[in-house]
Amino acid sequence: MKYFLMYIKQTLRFVLKPLSFVPAIIMMCLIFGFSAQDAKQSSQLSYKVGVKVFSVANETLDKGWSQKKIEQLSRRSQFYIRKTAHFTEYFLLAVSIALPLYVFGIRGLWLVILAGGFCIAFAGLDEFHQSFVAGRSPQKRDVFIDSCGVLLGVVVTRMVGWTGRMTIFRPLANRKN
C-alpha cells in the first residue's frame, strides 16, 4: 500500500507540474489578444476601464462627481491607464512563469534570467506584433514598462517562494521520501 501511494504521488507530480504553466499560456493569449485590437478598440477599452475605475473611486471616496466629470477624467487618464495595464499584464505573466519554474527547482539568478528573459522577449515580440495592427505601433517605452512589471513579478515570486520554503513548507523540505 505504501508503494502504491508513493506511485500515485509521483504520477500526480509528473502530470500536474507541466500543467502549472497553463496560467502563463492564458496570460500570453490575453496579452496577444489585447495587442491584436486596433487603435479604436484599444482606446474604447481603456476608456471603459477608466470610467469604471473613476466610478468606483467616486462611490468609495464619496467625491460627488457627475458622469460627465468621470468621463472627462477617464479621457485625460488614458496614458496612465494604458501604461498601468502594460505593467500589470507583464507582472502577472512573470509570476505565472516564475512560480512553476520555482516549483521545478529553478531559483536565484537562474530564475531571474529564465523567467525574466522569456517575459521580456515576449514583450519585445508583442510590440513587434503591434506594428502589424491598424493604428498601433511598437514603442520601446512599453517594453521598458513591461520589463519593470516582469522584474517586480519575478522578485515577488522569489520572495514568496523563499518565505514559503522557510516557513510553511520547511517540514516538507526536511523530510526524506
SULGIVEN-V650438 format. One record per run of one state. SS is the DSSP state (hx for helix, st for strand, lp for the rest). FROM is the first residue (numbers start at 1). LEN is the number of residues. If there is no record, write none. Layout:
SS:FROM:LEN, SS:FROM:LEN
This chain:
lp:1:1, hx:2:18, lp:20:2, hx:22:14, lp:36:3, hx:39:23, lp:62:5, hx:67:10, lp:77:1, hx:78:26, lp:104:5, hx:109:22, lp:131:9, hx:140:27, lp:167:3, hx:170:5, lp:175:3
